[in-house]
């Protein structure tokens, strides 16, 4: 089992920044690719960003590319999402997820076995 706890959400104005963090505990963190998904009200949960177990490989949704940066700290068992130039359409609940495939970053929900409870991000216009 892997337990994931997100933090760092909140209310920010358009153009602002937020940094989300996900703390992992349980099985070896270094064996898992990690991802951030988001879900707006009435919409499907969608992939935002992901990172391989080594931290070398990353993937981003086109909608966040160039504005969001994912990183991980294996010593602290954390993965972070730095979000800059935020837009109202970034408003969503953000979820951290772990995938038991260290060398590849899935972009579909089914690729992830463990999920956090989510943290809300609201961007005001």
N, C-alpha and C positions, 0 to 999 in steps of 0.2 A: 504494500500500500504506500501511496505517496499522498501526503496532505499538503494542500496549497492554500495560502492565505494572502489575499491581495490587500493593498493599502495605497493611499495617495490620491484617491479620487476627490472630486470637489467641484465647486462652481468657479468658472473662469470666464473672462470676457473674450470676445473674438480677437484673435491675434495673440492671445496669451499662451502660456506654457504650463504643463503639469508633468510630473514624473510619477509613474505608477511603479510599485514594487510588488513582487510576489516572493514570499518566503516558503521554501519547500522543506519538508521533513519526511522521514521514513526511509524508503529504499534509496540506493545510491543515486544521488542527484546527477552525477556525471554520466549515467547511462541513458539519460532521457533528452530528447529534443524538447524544447519548450515553445509554447505559442501564446499569443494574445489574440483573443477573439472579442468581438463586441456585438451587442444586440440592442437595437433601438426599439422603442415601443411599437408593437404591431409588425415588426420585421423579423426575418430570420437571423439567427446568430451567424456572423460572418468573420472570416479570417482577417486579421489586421497585420500581424507580424509574427515571425518565428525565428528560432535560432537553433543550430545543431548543438549536440552535446559538448563539442569542443569549443564552441563559440566562434568558430571560423566562418561557418556558413550562415547566411541570413536570407530571409525572404520577406517581401512586403506586398501588401495589396496595393494596386495602382492608386487607390484613393488616398493612401497615406505616405506613399513613397516620396522621399525628400523632406518630409516633415517629422516623421516618427523615426526613432532609433531604438532598436532592441539590443540589450546587452545582458551578460550574465556574469556572476561572480561565484565560481565554483567553491571557493574557500568559505564563502558565507551562505552558500546554497540559496542564492537569490537570482531572480531575473527581473530586469527593469525595462520600462518602456518610457522613453523620453518623448514627450509630445509637444511640438512647437507649432506656431502659426495655426492655432486651433480655430476651427470653424464651427458654426452651429450644427452642421451635419455630422460632426464628430460626437455629438451628444448621444450617449448610450451607456449601458452597463458593460463594463470591461471585465473579461474573464481570463484568468491564467489557466493554462492546460499543459499536461505533460504527456509525451508520446514515447513509447518504449522502442524507439528506433533512433540510435544516436547519430547516424550519418545523414539523415534526410529530414526535411521539415515538411510535414503534411500540411495541406491547406484546407482539408475537409475535416469536419467535426469527428467523423468516425475514426480518424487516425489517432485520436487522443484518448487515453484511458482514464486520466485523472483530471479533475476540474476543481477550481476554487469556487467560492460563493459569489464572487463578483464585487466590483466597486463602481459606484456611479460617477460618471463624468458629465457635467452639464456646461455647455458653452453658450453664453448669452450673446445676443446680437446687439 
